[in-house]
Every structure is written in structure tokens, then in C-alpha cells.
Amino acid sequence: MQAAVLAVPPVLVLLVLFGDGPPVEAEVARLDLTKAEYDILAVLRSPGKRYRLRPSVLTQRLVLTCGGTSNVLRRLAVADLIERDPDPSDARSSWVRLAASGVSLAEEAVRAASAARAAALRGVAPAHHPCCQRSPSGRAGRARRYGDVGRATS
């Protein structure tokens, strides 16, 4: 019995196996952010104008440890990119929200990362990346809902 061989472009294999990969990491580094800092800024940007979530939600969404999340949040707070607000209904908890400078940097970073992903996938046949086709359920549809119109694919 022969194994089926798929003709999948190497860039797609790298994106699937290693997440965003070198193109996105280079853009993030250009903005003086670590990958973890970028991830947190991007997730905080996603809920919309209030730009706030609980640290536990960030930990769950990014599959980080509590300590890892806490360290990244501390660095972002020192850089004045996020602010921590006490939770009036639970003294043991807090909210994390993007500061004004964090909103603009998160926006720039997400757009740069989207452009880097699109460039990495440019030339890859749509049949090899159906999640990125322009459809309401694909990546481009999600990008439109979050304000990155035309940035998820070329």
C-alpha cells in the first residue's frame, strides 16, 4: 500500500507546524515586541473598543502559563502599553486593558502581521489554503470583522 503524497508548498507546512513563523516574527520584532507581547496586544485588541480582558482569559486564549502571562503583562505595563484596573466586584481579580499607546501599537502590529502572512501565502494555490479564501467563514471573513479588510489575503 502506498502512502498518499500531497503537493503542499513548504511555506504552508511551516505556517501550520510553527504558527506565524519567521515572516510575522520579523514584523513583530521590527516593532520591538516579543511574540508573546504581540499575542497579548492582539488578543486585547480583538474584543473591540473597551480593549479589556481578564488575565485568566488571556492565559486561556494564548495557552500560556499564569506566570508567563504575568511576566508579559508586567513588561507591557512598564512600557505603558497596557493598564491594570481592579475589578470592583472581586478584589482578588483585575482587568487588563490597552492603554492609548497600546491601542495604536496593537493596530500597527496586527496589520503588519496580517500583511506578512498574506505575503508568505502569496503564490500558494487557494486549494492549499482554503481557510484563507475570501469567504465569510475563512480568515479573510474574520479579518473583515476585526477591521483588517483586504489584509488577510492578497
N, C-alpha and C positions, 0 to 999 in steps of 0.2 A: 504494500500500500504506500503510495506516495503522499508526502505532505504537500498541502497547497502552498504556493508561494505567491505572496501579494507584492505587487509593484508599488510600494509606498515610498514616497520621497523621504530621504534622510531627515530633512528639517521637520517633517511632520512627526517622525518617530521621536526625535529629540523633544519636541513640544509635548507630546503625550507622556513620555517617560520622565522628563525632568521639569515639567511645569513650563514656566515662561521662557526659561533658557537664556543664553547669552545676549540675544538682541534686547530683551526687556531689561535684563540686569545692567547692561551698559547704559541704557537710558536712565534708569533709576540712579545709578552711580554718578552719572553726569549731573544729577540734581542734588548730589551729596546725601543720598539716602541709602540705607541698607535695604535689602529685600524685605526684611521684617517690618521696618519703618514704613516702607511703601505700602505693604499689605495692610497695615493698620490704618494708614491715612485713606487708602482706597475703600476699605470697609466702612470707615466712619463717614465717608462721602456718600455712600450708597443709600442711606435712609432718607436723604433729602434735606431740606433747609435747616432742620434742627441739628443735623450732623452730630448726633449723640447716641451712644450706646453704653451699656454696662460693660465693665471689663470682662465679666464672665462670658458675655455674648461674643466679644472679640476672641477670647480664648477658644470658644467652641467653633466659631466660623473659620478660624485660621489654623486650627488643630495645633495650638501651641500649649506649652505648659503654663501654669499660673505664674511661675517665676519668670519664664521667658517673656510673657506678656507684660508683667510688671516692670521688667528691666527696659523693654522697648518704650513703654508708656513714660517711664521716668526720663529717658533720653529725649523723647518728643516734648515733654513738658519743659525741660531745661532749654530746649530750642524754641520755646514759645509757639509751638505748632498745635498743641492741644491744651485744654484746661480740664481740671477735675472739679466736679461740683458734688457737694454732699447730697445724698438722697434724703429729702425731708421725711419720707415715710419709713426709712430704715437707716438708722445711724451707723450700721455696720457696712453699708454699701455706698457706692458713689456712681456718678455718671462721668463718662469721658466724652468730651466734645471737641470738635475742631475749633481752634482759635481762628481769627480772621486771616492770619498769615498761613495757617494750616489749610484753610479752605482753598486759597489760591494755589498753594503748592500741591495739594492733592489733585486739584483740577489739572494743573500742568502735568503732573506725573501720570495720571490716568490717561490723558490724551497722548502723551509721549509713548507710554507702554502700548496703547492701542495701535498707534502708528507703527511701532516696532514689530508687533505681532502681525499686522497686515503686511508689512514689508517682507517678513520672514515667510509668509504664506503666499506671497505673490508668485505666480507661476505654478503653484500647485493646483492640479486639476480639481475643480469643485467636487468631483466624485470622491476624492481622497479626504475632503474635509467638509462633510455635509453640515456639521454644526456651525460652520461659518458662512453658509449660504445666506443670501438675503431672504429671510423668511421671518415671520413674527415669532416663531419658536426658536430660531437659531441665534447665534451670538450677535449678529447684526441687529436682530429684533430686540435683544436685551440691551444692546448698546444704545439704540434709539430711545428706549425707555429711560436710560440714565443720562441722556444728553450727549452722547458721543456719536451723533449722526454721521454716517459715512466714514467713521474712523475704524470700525471693526474689520472691514474688508475694503479692498480697493475696487 
